[in-house]
């Protein structure tokens, strides 16, 4: 019988109150590898109370001491790097190389959080009036929570946890019920890092846990990553109860290819953008936009690249693309292929005809050509290995298509023209822009997040924004007689 996972509350592993659970699958084999308990509001309350009890002492702990716990955590993550990468591949399905990259990104977030003593410094000014001084100091805000998605089990939680904790807050994490094992292991590693009981807590579950986090009066801030529809709901529900919220939503990322692009170098990068992690990432390429005469060559190279990908178990060497997360998601992606055909798009690479492993949740990579923005496949986030090609006459037409879409997460241009690149970076409404970059993912010391319906909130993820989000600026005005 696969293990029914416990929660981590107040420094102890403890069973959830609820008896219901969901199965956790290895997407490459279809085997059940664990069971996630569907915790309830009572479990969330226990975690919040533990975090609230730990907050006063932790918030008074010197920032340099708090930073040392993150140095210790980084050392543990480095020591268990390969173990964590294999765990990510086991529960998510992405290739081992992709998992290693995501764990490395997770560690980089912890590295940036280690700089807290400098990032938390305030500022001041003498004599704002005669004999009066003014200072602004950063202080932690209290209990913070995060609701993580399935697609990056190790990385996304560490967009939040190390920054919240090093700023002096206490923390409650809800992992995705589909991929809880990486986060369980990370919390086991955290146990040896000198954090007092209650500073970090983990509550497994689904919708009930997320809603309880939004509603609980003891939580001061909520972070979320997921679809636009749920991000909007989380933002509205949590802000309604007075919380700070950063809710990262869905995407439809446009990759523009100019006629002067170096396709020999560009196409491998573009292919990885569309099909890396089986397309299950918020920065994945979604719509390929060849400009002018580049259309035929770009399309044909994309078809050849898709058909050359090796699809299989991500643990095996030589595999380029693993499975999608569940059987249900596989059917959803295949449903989009059917819709594309019914809407009149040209299926120029049919992943359904690929010979795929008989076990697991595999989908072959597909390419549609002549896709218009009015089609579902050109408008909606597929979150799978389906590339759509939408040719345009010029860069202005590409901007019109991008500007009309409600999502604005990431976008890229491939060109040899500095003028075109500069114009693109200036005019693009997405908040993350790549120039000859397939996945415009900022490093952990820059902010991460989209615009319009791809992001709800004011302060984005990691970088300087994280230290802003997890602290309040207290201003003291002083006069001495």
C-alpha positions in Angstrom: 0.0 0.0 0.0 1.5 3.4 -1.0 2.2 5.7 1.9 -0.5 8.1 3.0 1.6 11.3 3.4 1.6 13.2 6.7 1.5 17.0 7.2 4.3 18.9 8.9 2.9 21.1 11.7 4.7 22.7 14.6 8.0 20.8 13.9 6.3 17.4 13.8 5.1 15.0 11.1 1.4 14.4 11.9 -1.5 12.7 10.2 -4.2 14.8 8.5 -7.6 15.1 10.2 -9.5 14.0 7.0 -9.5 10.4 5.9 -10.1 11.1 2.2 -7.1 11.1 -0.2 -6.0 11.2 -3.8 -3.5 9.0 -5.5 -0.1 10.2 -6.6 1.1 8.7 -9.9 4.4 8.1 -11.6 3.2 9.6 -15.0 5.7 7.5 -16.9 4.3 4.2 -15.7 0.9 5.0 -14.4 1.8 3.4 -11.1 0.4 4.8 -7.8 3.5 5.9 -5.7 1.8 7.7 -2.8 -1.5 9.0 -1.4 -2.1 12.7 -0.6 -4.5 13.3 2.3 -7.2 15.8 1.5 -6.7 17.9 4.6 -9.4 20.4 5.8 -9.7 23.8 7.4 -9.0 22.3 10.8 -5.6 21.1 9.6 -4.9 24.6 8.1 -5.9 26.2 11.4 -3.5 23.9 13.4 -0.7 24.9 11.0 -1.5 28.6 11.2 -1.7 28.5 15.0 1.7 26.8 15.1 3.1 29.4 12.8 1.6 32.3 14.8 3.1 30.9 18.0 6.5 30.7 16.4 6.3 34.2 14.9 7.2 36.5 17.8 10.5 34.8 18.6 11.4 34.2 15.0 10.7 37.8 14.0 13.0 39.0 16.7 15.8 36.6 15.6 18.6 38.7 14.0 18.4 38.6 10.2 22.0 37.3 10.0 21.0 34.3 12.1 17.9 33.7 10.0 20.1 33.9 6.9 22.4 31.2 8.3 19.4 28.8 8.3 19.1 29.3 4.6 22.8 28.8 4.1 22.3 25.4 5.9 19.3 24.6 3.8 21.3 25.4 0.6 24.0 23.0 1.8 21.4 20.3 2.3 19.8 20.9 -1.1 23.3 20.6 -2.8 24.1 17.4 -0.9 20.8 15.8 -2.0 20.7 17.4 -5.5 20.5 14.2 -7.5 18.0 12.6 -5.1 15.7 15.6 -5.5 16.0 15.7 -9.2 15.1 12.0 -9.5 12.2 12.5 -7.2 10.9 15.3 -9.4 11.1 13.1 -12.5 9.4 10.2 -10.6 6.4 12.2 -9.6 6.1 14.7 -12.4 7.5 12.9 -15.5 9.9 15.5 -16.9 13.2 14.4 -18.1 16.0 14.0 -15.6 17.9 16.8 -17.2 14.9 19.1 -16.9 14.4 18.1 -13.3 18.1 18.9 -12.5 17.6 22.3 -14.1 14.5 23.0 -11.9 16.3 21.9 -8.7 19.2 24.2 -9.6 16.8 27.1 -10.0 15.3 26.3 -6.7 18.7 26.4 -5.0 19.4 29.8 -6.6 16.3 31.2 -4.9 17.7 30.0 -1.5 21.1 31.6 -2.5 19.4 35.0 -3.1 17.5 34.7 0.2 20.8 34.3 2.0 21.5 38.0 1.2 18.7 39.1 3.5 20.8 41.2 5.9 21.7 43.5 3.0 18.3 43.4 1.3 16.4 44.1 4.5 18.2 47.3 5.3 16.1 50.4 5.9 16.9 54.0 5.2 16.7 57.4 7.0 17.2 61.1 6.9 18.4 63.5 9.6 16.7 66.9 10.0 13.6 66.4 7.9 12.6 69.4 9.9 14.7 71.2 12.6 15.8 68.6 15.1 13.6 65.9 13.7 14.9 62.7 12.1 13.0 60.0 10.1 13.8 56.3 9.5 12.1 53.6 7.6 12.7 50.0 8.7 11.6 46.7 7.2 9.6 44.4 9.6 8.1 41.0 8.9 4.3 40.8 8.4 3.4 37.6 10.1 2.1 34.2 8.9 2.5 33.7 5.1 1.1 30.9 2.9 1.8 29.6 -0.5 -0.3 27.3 -2.8 2.0 25.6 -5.3 1.3 24.1 -8.8 2.1 20.6 -10.1 4.5 21.5 -12.9 7.7 22.4 -10.8 7.5 20.5 -7.6 10.9 21.5 -6.2 11.3 25.0 -7.7 8.1 26.9 -7.3 7.7 26.4 -3.5 11.2 27.9 -3.1 10.1 31.0 -5.0 8.4 31.8 -1.7 9.5 29.8 1.4 13.1 31.0 1.7 12.2 34.7 1.2 9.3 34.6 3.6 11.3 32.9 6.3 14.5 34.9 6.0 12.4 38.1 6.3 11.3 36.9 9.7 7.9 35.5 8.8 6.5 32.1 9.5 5.2 30.0 6.7 2.5 27.4 5.7 2.8 25.6 2.3 0.2 23.7 0.4 1.9 21.5 -2.2 0.1 20.4 -5.3 -1.8 17.2 -4.3 -0.4 15.7 -7.6 3.3 16.1 -6.7 3.8 16.2 -2.9 6.9 14.0 -2.6 9.6 16.6 -3.6 8.2 19.0 -1.0 8.0 16.4 1.7 11.7 15.6 1.2 12.6 19.3 1.2 10.9 19.7 4.6 12.8 16.7 5.9 16.0 18.5 4.9 14.7 21.7 6.5 14.4 19.9 9.9 18.2 19.8 10.2 18.7 23.6 9.5 18.0 25.1 12.9 14.5 26.4 12.3 12.4 26.5 15.5 9.2 24.4 15.5 6.4 26.2 13.7 8.5 28.4 11.5 7.7 26.2 8.4 4.6 24.1 8.1 3.2 21.9 5.3 -0.5 21.0 4.8 -1.3 18.6 2.1 -4.7 18.8 0.3 -6.7 20.2 -2.5 -9.3 22.9 -2.9 -10.5 23.0 0.7 -7.0 23.8 1.9 -6.5 26.5 -0.6 -9.8 28.1 0.3 -9.1 27.8 4.1 -5.8 29.6 3.5 -7.5 32.5 1.7 -10.1 32.8 4.5 -8.0 32.3 7.6 -7.7 35.5 9.6 -4.3 34.5 10.9 -2.7 34.5 7.5 -1.3 37.9 6.3 -0.1 37.0 2.8 -0.9 34.4 0.1 1.2 33.4 -2.9 -0.3 31.3 -5.7 0.8 29.8 -9.1 -1.7 28.1 -11.4 -4.4 28.8 -14.1 -5.7 32.3 -14.7 -9.2 31.3 -13.6 -8.0 30.1 -10.2 -5.5 32.9 -9.8 -8.2 35.4 -10.2 -10.4 33.6 -7.6 -7.5 33.3 -5.1 -6.7 37.0 -5.5 -10.3 38.1 -5.0 -11.0 35.8 -2.1 -7.7 36.4 -0.2 -7.7 40.2 -0.7 -11.3 40.3 0.4 -10.0 39.2 3.8 -7.3 41.8 3.9 -4.3 39.8 2.8 -1.5 40.6 0.5 -1.6 38.4 -2.6 0.6 37.6 -5.5 -1.3 35.2 -7.8 0.5 34.1 -11.0 -1.9 32.9 -13.7 -1.9 31.2 -17.1 -0.2 32.1 -20.3 -0.3 32.1 -24.1 3.3 32.9 -24.9 4.1 34.2 -28.4 7.5 33.5 -30.0 8.1 35.8 -33.0 10.6 34.8 -35.7 11.9 37.5 -38.0 13.1 36.8 -41.6 16.6 37.7 -40.5 16.7 35.2 -37.6 19.6 32.6 -37.5 17.3 29.6 -37.8 20.2 27.1 -37.4 20.7 28.4 -33.9 17.2 29.5 -33.2 15.1 26.4 -34.0 16.7 24.0 -31.3 16.0 26.8 -28.7 12.4 27.3 -30.0 11.7 23.6 -30.0 12.8 23.2 -26.4 10.6 26.1 -25.5 7.5 24.5 -26.9 8.2 20.9 -25.9 10.4 21.1 -22.8 8.6 19.6 -19.8 6.0 18.3 -22.3 4.8 21.9 -22.6 3.7 22.0 -18.9 5.2 25.2 -17.9 3.9 28.8 -17.7 6.8 30.1 -19.8 6.5 27.5 -22.6 6.2 28.7 -26.1 2.6 28.5 -27.2 2.2 30.4 -30.5 5.0 30.5 -33.1 4.7 33.7 -35.1 6.9 33.6 -38.3 7.1 37.0 -39.9 6.8 37.4 -43.7 8.9 35.1 -45.8 10.1 33.1 -42.8 6.9 31.2 -42.5 7.5 28.1 -44.7 11.1 27.5 -43.4 10.1 28.0 -39.8 7.1 25.8 -40.1 9.0 23.0 -41.8 11.9 23.1 -39.3 9.4 23.0 -36.4 7.7 19.9 -37.9 11.0 18.2 -38.4 12.1 19.0 -34.9 8.8 17.8 -33.3 8.9 14.5 -35.3 12.6 13.9 -34.2 11.9 14.1 -30.5 12.3 10.9 -28.5 9.3 10.5 -26.1 9.6 8.2 -23.1 10.4 7.7 -19.5 12.3 10.8 -18.3 14.6 8.6 -16.3 16.0 6.9 -19.4 19.0 8.4 -21.3 18.3 9.9 -24.7 14.7 10.8 -23.9 13.8 14.4 -25.1 10.2 14.6 -23.7 8.4 12.8 -20.9 4.7 12.3 -20.2 2.1 14.8 -19.1 1.0 14.7 -15.5 -2.2 12.5 -15.5 -4.5 10.5 -17.8 -7.1 13.2 -17.5 -4.6 15.9 -18.6 -3.6 13.7 -21.5 -7.2 13.6 -22.7 -7.5 17.3 -22.3 -4.5 17.9 -24.5 -5.7 15.4 -27.1 -9.1 17.2 -27.0 -7.4 20.4 -28.1 -5.9 18.5 -31.1 -9.4 17.5 -32.1 -10.7 21.0 -31.7 -7.9 22.4 -33.8 -8.9 20.1 -36.6 -12.6 20.9 -36.3 -11.8 24.6 -36.4 -9.9 24.3 -39.7 -6.2 24.5 -38.6 -3.8 22.4 -40.5 -2.3 19.6 -38.4 1.2 19.3 -40.1 2.7 17.1 -37.3 0.3 14.7 -35.8 1.6 13.5 -32.4 -1.3 11.0 -32.1 0.3 8.9 -34.8 3.5 8.5 -32.8 4.4 5.1 -31.3 4.4 5.8 -27.6 5.0 3.7 -24.5 1.9 1.7 -23.6 2.1 2.6 -19.9 1.9 6.1 -18.5 0.4 9.3 -19.7 2.2 10.1 -23.0 1.3 12.5 -25.7 3.2 12.9 -28.9 4.3 16.4 -30.0 2.1 18.1 -32.6 2.3 21.1 -34.8 -0.7 23.1 -36.2 -0.2 25.6 -39.0 -2.4 28.6 -40.1 -3.9 29.0 -36.6 -5.9 32.2 -36.1 -6.4 33.9 -32.7 -10.2 33.1 -32.9 -9.5 29.4 -32.7 -9.5 27.7 -29.3 -5.9 26.3 -29.9 -4.8 29.9 -30.7 -6.5 31.5 -27.8 -6.6 29.0 -24.8 -3.7 27.7 -22.8 -3.2 24.0 -23.8 -0.4 23.3 -21.3 0.9 20.4 -23.4 3.1 19.5 -26.4 1.0 21.2 -29.1 2.7 24.0 -31.1 0.6 26.4 -33.1 1.9 28.5 -36.0 0.3 31.8 -36.8 2.1 33.5 -39.7 1.9 37.3 -40.0 2.9 39.9 -42.6 5.1 42.1 -40.4 6.0 42.9 -36.8 3.1 45.3 -36.4 0.6 42.5 -37.1 2.4 40.3 -34.6 1.9 43.1 -32.0 -1.7 43.4 -32.8 -2.2 39.6 -32.2 -0.3 39.7 -28.9 -1.9 42.9 -27.6 -5.4 41.4 -28.3 -4.8 38.4 -26.0 -5.7 38.8 -22.4 -2.6 36.9 -21.1 0.8 38.6 -21.1 3.2 36.3 -19.3 6.3 35.9 -21.5 7.2 36.5 -25.1 10.3 36.3 -27.2 11.7 37.4 -30.6 14.3 35.8 -32.7 16.2 38.3 -34.9 19.6 39.6 -36.0 18.3 43.1 -36.0 19.1 45.3 -33.0 16.3 47.7 -34.1 13.7 45.0 -34.2 14.9 43.6 -30.8 14.7 47.0 -29.2 11.3 47.8 -30.6 10.0 44.4 -29.4 11.4 44.8 -25.9 9.8 48.2 -25.7 6.4 47.5 -27.1 5.8 44.0 -25.7 3.1 44.0 -23.0 4.3 40.8 -21.4 6.4 41.4 -18.4 9.1 38.8 -19.3 10.7 39.4 -22.7 13.3 37.2 -24.4 15.6 38.3 -27.3 16.9 35.1 -29.0 15.8 33.4 -25.8 13.3 30.6 -25.9 12.2 30.6 -22.2 12.4 34.1 -20.8 12.7 33.0 -17.2 14.4 35.6 -14.9 17.1 34.6 -12.5 16.2 34.6 -8.8 17.6 38.1 -8.3 15.1 39.6 -10.8 11.3 39.7 -10.5 9.2 36.9 -12.0 5.6 37.4 -13.1 3.4 38.4 -16.0 0.9 41.2 -16.8 -2.8 41.5 -17.4 -4.6 38.2 -16.8 -1.3 36.4 -16.2 -0.7 38.1 -12.9 -2.9 39.4 -10.1 -1.2 41.6 -7.5 1.4 44.3 -7.2 4.7 42.7 -6.2 6.1 39.8 -8.1 8.0 36.7 -7.3 11.6 36.5 -5.9 14.2 39.2 -6.5 13.8 42.5 -4.7 10.0 42.2 -5.0 10.1 39.3 -2.6 11.7 41.4 0.2 9.0 44.1 -0.4 6.2 41.5 -0.4 7.2 39.8 2.8 7.9 43.0 4.9 6.2 46.2 6.0 8.1 49.5 6.1 7.6 51.1 9.4 8.4 54.8 9.5 9.6 56.4 12.8 9.7 60.2 13.1 11.8 61.3 16.1 12.4 64.5 18.1 14.5 64.6 21.3 14.1 67.5 23.8 
